[in-house]
Structures are given as structure tokens and as C-alpha cells.
Amino acid sequence: MNIEKYRLTMQRYVQMLTIRYDIKREYLSLGIPIFAALMIVLMAVLTGHSFVTDDAQGSAPVNDETAAKQAAYEALVAEMEASEAAERGEVVAVEEEEVEPEPEEDKAKDDLDHIMIFAILVALIPYSIDSFLQKRLLQKRELAFSEFLYKLSELMRGGIDPVKGFINLSKTNLGVISSNAQDAASSMVLGKSFDESMHKMSRSMKSRLVARYIDVVVQAAYTGGNVADLLFRTSEDMRAVINIQKEKEANLKQYIVIFYLAQGIIVMLTYILSTSLLPLIQGVGMEMLGGAGLSDINFERGFFHMIILNALFGGLIVGQITEGEIKHGFKHSAILIILSYIACVTLLLPAGVGDSYMLNVVSGNGQELTFGGIPLQQPIVFNVTDMDGNPVAGTFVKMTISPTGVITSSMTEEDGTVAVTPIPGSDAGTYIVTATAGESKGTATIIVYGEGE
């Protein structure tokens, strides 16, 4: 099987299609990945994937407050009836309401955020890699062309005219510009002018720097004079320009480090806010903001979106500052998005469905207060275990209280327990304390009677 024959045949057909339909490289490296990314998102939407809602995160929705209070009240009445029956010597069978678990298939589809991140990476990474490789190839071509001018000047010093010297050089190994030089030499052999062939070489190399110096070479060849010295000085000047460009890019590398560190600082600040300050603010909720409850706002998801968008546009800014073109920032955007996504999944929110735990109230459930706005006498203790019943240590547990109150999130201890002492609101009623770990939750109730009850 002649592999080389098939390779040349395929290359010829690709060249024919490119010339006939003017197919640019970006159509393949950028257009196809963007189309694939859109298809990924479309298929995800059509198959039922959606964004994570407050219900999936375990917070108590405002619309369900009445039902939650009613359920807590019925549980309290049943407990009081059972206590009275026990005093009379009667035995009352207490029915435990079996909570129907949320179907796994529904939970598994609340991951459109993560699918969109994957789609963005699919759209960015191929073009990022291609633009990076093309830039490296362009730099090699510019350096090789400066060497080519030096060799051409040496041949002209020996009395060879530019056209013949060019054709002779094209037969040698010129590195990455060998094919470009051979095409231009073939044009000269077929009768094309030196001017036309050189500009054809310039277009094939796709370098503005090479195009400027080719204009100098063509004008020198037609005006006459000491062309060899002019080409030699042109070669030296081109090398100096290339070195200046490299030095400039090296000096601007520090901005890349600054942007990457800034992205890391943003991630750490949002983590600190999510684990320390926001749980306290969310606990204050409606009391401090005159009816606007913060416990139902998913700050972690908002922070996640902010970090990813900052990574996307921050990478583009890095490319514009350090390399002069936004397209060279796509690779930085892809790297920043990957690192930020890993950090967010690890610190801020679970990926996809997330880990499954079992949360049970150990003590402190159903406490009663005469007045609200004061801490509980006993803490509410939750026990967090994995699906096999083993205690889970060092796991972040998000605490919320509804409708109002103050509460603080915390980490589980070595035995898998986490204790919290919430401060319910001042209004009478039933307060629901929700503990969320991963995609699992547990609840406890507090009864506030208020004055006159």
C-alpha cells in the first residue's frame, strides 16, 4: 500500500478545494468547533438538561413556606397527642412519613452549566492550538527568510543575478520556507517575473514583516546598484526586528503572570465569601432587607458564572496586551477556564450531580422558643454519612434558615457531625433549618410562639 501516493492525492484535492472555494483556515479551526459546541448545547437542552435551580441546591423555596410550616405543625401535634396518650397508658402507633427521594435522573440533568463549560472549551481549544502553532511557524518562517536573504546576498556578491541566485537557493534546504521558495522559483522558470514570483511567495508565507522586506528586495533588484550589500543590510535589519519582537514579548510575559494570579485571587476571595461571610448574610435574610430574603439566592452559582466569564474575557485581554491580537488570547482563555472550573468544582459547587450523603438530625430538632430573635438553648446537630453509613469528615455543610434568622455554615467534625446554633426571626411561627452537603439535605424545625401564646 503506497501511503505517500494517497497522501499526495489527498493534499492535491485539498488544495483544489481551497483554491476553488477560497476556504480559509479559520473555517476549519474555528467554524467547525463552534458548530460542534452549539450542537452539544442544543442536544443537552433537547434531552432535558437545565440549569441548577434553588430546589436542586436544597434551599427552601419561598412558595413552599406554608406547606413546610403546616408539616411541622402537624408533626408537633402528633407528638403532643402521643405524649398525652402515653400519660394515659395508651399506645399510639406513630406513622413516619416517608419522604420520596428526588429521582436521580432529574438531579443528573441539572448540569447545563457544566455542559456549557465543556462546549466553550470544545469551541476554543482547537483554534487556540492552531493559532499557537501558526504563530510559531510564522516566527520560524521570518527567521528562515532573513537567512535566505543573507544567502542570496552572498550569491550576488559572486556575480550571480537575483533570479538565478533565487532558483539555485530554492534547490537547497531552506527549512520551513523550502516549499514557498520552490513555488516562487517554479513561477520564475515558467516565465513569471521576479516581482510577481516574490509577491506570490510573500502571500504564501502570510507575514507582514516578510511582505515589507520583499518589497525592498524587489525594488532593489529593479533599480540596480550594489544590490548584494543592500540585501545583506536588509537581512541584518530583519534579524534585528525579529529580536526586538522577541524581547518585547519576553518583557510582556509578566502581565500573563499578573492576570493568572488575579484570577486565582478572585477564586480565593469568592471561596472565602461563600464559606464565611455569605452564610451569615443569608441567615439574616428578610429581616435586615425588609422582605428581600437572601437565603433563596444561590450566590455560589452566581460566583461560578462570574469567575468563568472573567476567565474568558481576561484571557482575551492577555492576548491583546502581550501578543497584539485578540485571537492569541483564546489559549489563555481556555487555560484560565479549565483551572477556574476545577477550582470552582472543588471549592464552590459540586460538579454535575455531586456527591450523595445522608443527613440526619442527631439532636436539637423541634426546639420551642417563647420569643424569637435569641439563640437556641441547645445546638442542632446533624450527622453526615456516606451512602454506606460511614461518617464523612471535613465536608462543607451549607446551612439556611427560613423564613428569617441568622445561621452559619460549617465543616463536619471527625465523627461526621456538624453543630449549629441558629437565631430564628422575631415573628411567631415555624422555622425550617436546612443543612445541605453536596446534593443531599436534611431539615430540622424550630417553633417560636411569640408574646401572648
DRENMISE-83505 format. One record per residue (C-alpha): z, x, y. Coordinates in Angstrom, 3 decimals. Last residue first. Example, Ala and Ser with C-alpha at 12.3 -4.5 7.8 and 13.67 -1.06 7.14 Angstrom:
2
((7.140,13.670,-1.060))
((7.800,12.300,-4.500))
***
This chain:
453
((73.222,-49.019,32.456))
((74.303,-49.212,36.114))
((73.010,-45.758,37.086))
((70.404,-44.147,34.844))
((69.940,-44.601,31.110))
((68.019,-41.421,30.281))
((66.948,-41.159,26.638))
((65.426,-37.872,25.432))
((62.824,-37.698,22.662))
((61.414,-34.899,20.481))
((57.856,-34.006,19.571))
((55.982,-31.520,17.370))
((52.542,-30.067,17.764))
((49.782,-28.223,15.939))
((46.568,-26.721,17.350))
((48.074,-23.297,18.019))
((51.732,-23.999,18.728))
((52.513,-27.051,20.867))
((56.008,-28.433,21.534))
((56.116,-31.879,23.149))
((59.247,-33.296,24.800))
((58.920,-37.050,25.408))
((61.182,-38.737,27.947))
((62.400,-42.307,27.539))
((63.582,-44.210,30.587))
((65.704,-44.005,33.686))
((64.329,-42.026,36.614))
((65.889,-38.679,37.578))
((63.461,-36.560,35.614))
((64.397,-34.708,32.434))
((65.776,-31.152,32.539))
((64.723,-29.301,29.410))
((66.881,-26.945,27.326))
((64.540,-25.226,24.865))
((65.159,-23.471,21.569))
((62.493,-21.861,19.395))
((62.872,-21.290,15.672))
((60.681,-19.169,13.396))
((63.547,-17.161,11.899))
((62.572,-14.041,13.851))
((62.531,-16.030,17.102))
((59.639,-18.137,18.396))
((58.237,-17.463,21.855))
((58.915,-19.635,24.916))
((57.718,-22.408,27.192))
((59.989,-23.665,29.979))
((60.850,-27.255,30.902))
((61.479,-29.231,34.089))
((61.025,-32.979,34.271))
((58.558,-35.809,34.566))
((56.567,-38.230,32.346))
((56.511,-36.372,30.023))
((57.881,-32.964,29.095))
((55.749,-30.004,28.062))
((56.494,-26.899,25.981))
((53.932,-24.332,24.846))
((55.034,-22.308,21.838))
((53.948,-18.656,21.681))
((54.368,-17.155,18.222))
((56.660,-14.138,17.723))
((57.978,-15.232,14.325))
((56.429,-17.796,11.979))
((58.816,-19.078,9.292))
((57.220,-19.581,5.855))
((56.595,-23.172,4.756))
((53.216,-22.569,3.151))
((51.337,-24.237,6.031))
((53.002,-21.864,8.468))
((56.416,-22.550,9.934))
((57.744,-23.372,13.409))
((61.250,-24.832,13.702))
((62.061,-26.654,16.931))
((65.484,-26.617,18.602))
((66.362,-28.972,21.453))
((69.219,-27.460,23.416))
((72.591,-29.225,23.664))
((74.190,-30.625,26.812))
((70.787,-31.387,28.254))
((70.088,-30.162,31.763))
((70.520,-32.480,34.781))
((67.919,-34.519,36.700))
((68.660,-37.729,34.879))
((71.961,-39.563,34.700))
((73.704,-41.176,31.769))
((71.989,-38.897,29.327))
((71.180,-39.534,25.674))
((69.963,-36.995,23.114))
((67.343,-38.232,20.633))
((66.478,-34.821,19.166))
((68.835,-31.889,19.686))
((68.470,-30.300,16.286))
((65.923,-28.948,13.810))
((62.851,-30.718,15.180))
((59.843,-29.842,13.015))
((56.629,-28.006,13.842))
((54.206,-27.197,11.019))
((51.514,-24.698,11.862))
((47.734,-24.541,11.911))
((45.984,-21.609,13.578))
((43.025,-22.229,15.851))
((40.354,-24.917,15.593))
((37.882,-22.938,17.680))
((39.548,-19.847,19.090))
((43.117,-20.414,20.268))
((43.979,-20.100,23.954))
((45.429,-17.633,26.414))
((46.383,-14.343,24.756))
((44.203,-13.575,21.731))
((41.343,-15.971,22.474))
((41.403,-14.944,26.125))
((41.430,-11.209,25.320))
((38.565,-11.535,22.823))
((36.583,-13.583,25.327))
((37.252,-11.091,28.117))
((36.015,-8.165,25.998))
((32.859,-10.026,24.926))
((32.197,-11.383,28.430))
((32.697,-7.949,30.010))
((30.267,-6.313,27.572))
((27.613,-9.020,28.064))
((27.986,-8.930,31.854))
((27.722,-5.130,31.856))
((24.508,-5.359,29.844))
((23.201,-8.021,32.210))
((23.835,-5.766,35.211))
((20.581,-3.846,34.769))
((18.713,-7.026,35.649))
((20.494,-7.130,39.012))
((18.691,-4.036,40.234))
((19.904,-1.081,42.331))
((21.534,0.840,39.490))
((25.192,1.094,40.535))
((25.520,-1.713,43.075))
((23.087,-4.260,41.596))
((24.212,-3.618,38.018))
((27.894,-3.931,38.928))
((27.176,-7.179,40.789))
((25.506,-8.601,37.675))
((28.556,-7.631,35.597))
((30.856,-9.400,38.042))
((28.716,-12.534,37.774))
((29.215,-12.907,34.015))
((32.774,-11.516,33.826))
((33.903,-13.765,36.688))
((32.362,-16.742,34.906))
((34.234,-15.835,31.704))
((37.541,-15.385,33.532))
((37.223,-18.671,35.439))
((36.353,-20.632,32.299))
((39.378,-19.254,30.458))
((41.647,-19.893,33.440))
((40.550,-23.530,33.410))
((41.242,-23.785,29.672))
((44.700,-22.295,30.157))
((45.424,-24.616,33.081))
((45.008,-27.759,30.986))
((46.353,-30.327,33.425))
((48.458,-33.072,31.827))
((51.794,-31.458,32.657))
((50.777,-31.156,36.284))
((51.550,-34.751,37.179))
((50.416,-35.971,40.593))
((52.946,-38.659,41.419))
((54.639,-37.226,44.490))
((53.961,-33.548,43.813))
((57.514,-32.401,43.090))
((58.498,-35.258,40.808))
((55.120,-35.531,39.124))
((55.261,-32.266,37.248))
((58.335,-30.048,37.467))
((57.616,-29.085,33.870))
((54.097,-28.027,34.721))
((55.481,-25.697,37.385))
((57.912,-24.120,34.897))
((55.230,-23.774,32.229))
((52.917,-22.345,34.923))
((55.139,-19.418,35.931))
((55.874,-17.540,32.708))
((53.337,-17.860,29.884))
((50.234,-19.078,31.700))
((50.875,-17.102,34.895))
((51.492,-13.885,32.951))
((48.308,-14.424,30.934))
((46.358,-15.226,34.088))
((47.576,-11.971,35.637))
((46.666,-9.997,32.501))
((43.116,-11.385,32.430))
((42.606,-10.742,36.146))
((43.885,-7.164,35.748))
((41.411,-6.559,32.919))
((38.550,-7.810,35.080))
((39.666,-5.507,37.890))
((39.783,-2.578,35.460))
((36.175,-3.267,34.431))
((35.094,-3.582,38.056))
((36.807,-0.313,39.029))
((35.367,1.566,36.033))
((31.864,0.429,36.957))
((32.516,1.394,40.557))
((33.360,4.934,39.423))
((29.896,5.238,37.901))
((28.446,5.257,41.424))
((28.697,9.044,41.724))
((26.830,9.500,38.441))
((24.104,7.119,39.600))
((23.623,9.131,42.788))
((23.566,12.431,40.886))
((20.895,11.079,38.545))
((18.805,9.842,41.462))
((19.144,13.186,43.241))
((18.073,14.997,40.069))
((14.970,12.800,39.803))
((14.112,13.446,43.474))
((14.466,17.212,42.966))
((12.235,17.073,39.877))
((9.603,15.215,41.903))
((9.749,17.831,44.652))
((9.251,20.647,42.167))
((6.230,18.907,40.627))
((4.769,18.182,44.059))
((5.256,21.823,45.043))
((3.305,22.896,41.946))
((0.652,20.252,42.559))
((0.197,21.501,46.140))
((0.019,25.096,44.959))
((-2.737,24.195,42.476))
((-4.634,22.104,45.041))
((-5.201,25.038,47.412))
((-7.903,23.310,49.395))
((-9.757,20.228,48.210))
((-9.516,16.792,49.812))
((-10.438,14.942,46.608))
((-7.932,16.569,44.252))
((-5.159,16.495,46.873))
((-5.687,12.758,47.441))
((-5.491,12.086,43.718))
((-2.353,14.223,43.247))
((-0.563,12.589,46.189))
((-1.406,9.102,44.921))
((-0.115,10.181,41.501))
((3.129,11.182,43.223))
((3.736,7.697,44.586))
((2.829,5.982,41.301))
((5.165,8.271,39.344))
((8.089,7.212,41.534))
((7.143,3.537,41.297))
((7.154,3.779,37.519))
((5.345,1.346,35.245))
((3.891,4.095,32.972))
((0.800,2.009,32.183))
((0.161,1.337,35.862))
((0.298,5.031,36.755))
((-2.046,5.979,33.904))
((-4.563,3.461,35.202))
((-4.086,4.985,38.636))
((-4.996,8.379,37.191))
((-8.086,7.001,35.454))
((-9.372,5.264,38.594))
((-8.950,8.343,40.815))
((-10.425,10.758,38.271))
((-13.469,8.521,37.991))
((-14.422,6.754,34.777))
((-17.248,8.287,32.790))
((-16.162,7.761,29.184))
((-14.511,11.194,29.129))
((-12.452,10.227,32.171))
((-11.314,6.987,30.527))
((-10.363,8.913,27.370))
((-8.262,11.259,29.527))
((-6.380,8.266,31.002))
((-5.679,6.874,27.523))
((-4.584,10.311,26.280))
((-2.239,10.770,29.246))
((-0.532,7.431,28.585))
((-0.260,8.166,24.846))
((1.299,11.586,25.478))
((3.713,10.290,28.129))
((6.793,10.301,25.847))
((6.326,13.915,24.825))
((3.395,15.816,26.306))
((2.192,17.350,23.047))
((-1.221,18.815,23.719))
((-4.618,17.110,23.738))
((-3.864,15.398,27.044))
((-3.469,18.848,28.620))
((-7.110,19.693,27.953))
((-8.316,16.428,29.472))
((-6.170,16.937,32.600))
((-7.389,20.507,33.027))
((-10.995,19.332,32.736))
((-10.426,16.676,35.399))
((-8.363,18.904,37.707))
((-10.831,21.870,37.742))
((-9.952,25.012,35.786))
((-9.700,28.258,37.795))
((-6.603,29.792,36.220))
((-4.424,28.441,39.056))
((-5.748,25.038,38.031))
((-4.216,25.462,34.595))
((-0.826,26.362,36.131))
((-0.990,23.304,38.419))
((-1.676,21.069,35.410))
((1.365,22.497,33.599))
((3.605,21.759,36.601))
((2.154,18.257,36.980))
((2.866,17.565,33.296))
((6.458,18.763,33.683))
((6.910,16.263,36.523))
((5.320,13.641,34.261))
((7.827,14.430,31.488))
((10.739,13.841,33.891))
((9.275,10.537,35.029))
((8.556,9.494,31.439))
((12.096,10.333,30.304))
((13.540,8.252,33.137))
((11.246,5.353,32.234))
((12.267,5.547,28.568))
((15.943,5.395,29.562))
((15.196,2.386,31.775))
((13.249,0.684,29.010))
((16.113,1.209,26.547))
((18.645,-0.356,28.939))
((16.272,-3.219,29.789))
((15.729,-3.931,26.070))
((19.444,-3.823,25.231))
((20.324,-6.150,28.078))
((17.404,-8.463,27.273))
((18.562,-8.810,23.659))
((22.267,-9.191,24.693))
((21.971,-11.835,27.396))
((20.667,-15.023,25.774))
((22.567,-14.612,22.488))
((25.669,-13.709,24.505))
((25.346,-16.914,26.514))
((24.939,-18.912,23.282))
((28.117,-17.387,21.799))
((30.035,-18.271,24.949))
((28.584,-21.787,24.754))
((29.767,-22.116,21.152))
((33.286,-21.097,22.195))
((33.483,-23.749,24.886))
((31.927,-26.335,22.554))
((34.932,-25.976,20.266))
((36.411,-29.441,19.863))
((34.361,-29.982,16.705))
((36.889,-28.464,14.310))
((39.534,-30.880,15.519))
((37.366,-33.846,14.587))
((36.550,-32.450,11.142))
((40.194,-31.616,10.557))
((41.166,-35.257,10.864))
((44.292,-35.686,13.009))
((47.282,-36.256,10.829))
((48.499,-39.821,10.285))
((52.122,-40.001,11.239))
((54.125,-41.647,8.525))
((56.711,-43.921,9.946))
((59.951,-43.410,8.153))
((61.357,-46.583,6.804))
((65.122,-46.754,6.880))
((66.660,-48.543,3.960))
((69.809,-50.295,5.085))
((72.987,-50.020,3.076))
((75.771,-52.323,4.113))
((79.374,-51.271,4.441))
((79.945,-52.989,7.752))
((80.123,-49.585,9.501))
((76.881,-48.568,7.749))
((75.177,-51.686,9.061))
((76.197,-50.769,12.599))
((74.776,-47.262,12.186))
((71.519,-48.579,10.681))
((71.156,-51.015,13.550))
((71.702,-48.179,16.063))
((69.070,-46.002,14.331))
((66.572,-48.853,14.297))
((67.171,-49.492,17.992))
((66.633,-45.782,18.778))
((63.386,-45.680,16.776))
((62.161,-48.808,18.520))
((62.920,-47.230,21.912))
((61.086,-44.021,20.982))
((58.026,-46.000,19.862))
((58.063,-48.064,23.043))
((58.358,-44.961,25.199))
((55.417,-43.349,23.432))
((53.319,-46.502,23.732))
((54.051,-46.745,27.454))
((53.226,-43.071,28.010))
((49.900,-43.265,26.174))
((47.650,-43.541,29.261))
((49.313,-40.479,30.810))
((48.245,-38.335,27.903))
((50.933,-36.324,26.082))
((49.847,-32.732,25.731))
((48.856,-31.504,22.274))
((45.885,-29.361,23.099))
((43.459,-31.616,21.268))
((44.678,-34.598,23.282))
((44.069,-32.705,26.525))
((40.453,-32.338,25.605))
((38.611,-29.361,24.143))
((34.928,-29.542,24.973))
((32.596,-31.228,22.528))
((30.819,-30.694,19.226))
((29.303,-33.849,17.747))
((26.250,-32.574,15.890))
((23.950,-33.362,18.829))
((26.087,-31.293,21.208))
((26.085,-28.276,18.892))
((22.340,-28.619,18.300))
((21.733,-28.633,22.059))
((23.984,-25.599,22.622))
((22.211,-23.587,19.910))
((18.780,-24.751,21.138))
((19.613,-23.602,24.663))
((20.631,-20.180,23.323))
((17.410,-19.876,21.300))
((15.333,-20.719,24.394))
((17.257,-18.131,26.389))
((16.708,-15.565,23.602))
((12.933,-16.315,23.567))
((12.497,-16.052,27.338))
((14.433,-12.827,27.867))
((13.097,-10.130,25.511))
((9.864,-11.946,24.617))
((8.706,-13.313,27.964))
((10.275,-10.285,29.667))
((7.702,-8.001,28.018))
((4.859,-9.708,29.822))
((2.110,-11.592,28.075))
((-1.066,-11.482,30.177))
((-2.842,-13.958,27.850))
((-5.853,-11.807,26.938))
((-4.291,-8.378,27.481))
((-1.079,-9.146,25.596))
((-2.891,-10.980,22.809))
((-5.290,-8.070,22.306))
((-2.466,-5.532,22.421))
((-0.507,-7.492,19.801))
((-3.601,-7.686,17.603))
((-4.086,-3.907,17.844))
((-0.438,-3.203,17.025))
((-0.660,-5.419,13.956))
((-3.752,-3.563,12.739))
((-2.123,-0.190,13.438))
((0.972,-1.193,11.458))
((-1.137,-2.591,8.613))
((-3.025,0.700,8.301))
((0.165,2.747,8.518))
((1.700,0.745,5.681))
((-1.134,1.566,3.281))
((0.000,0.000,0.000))
***
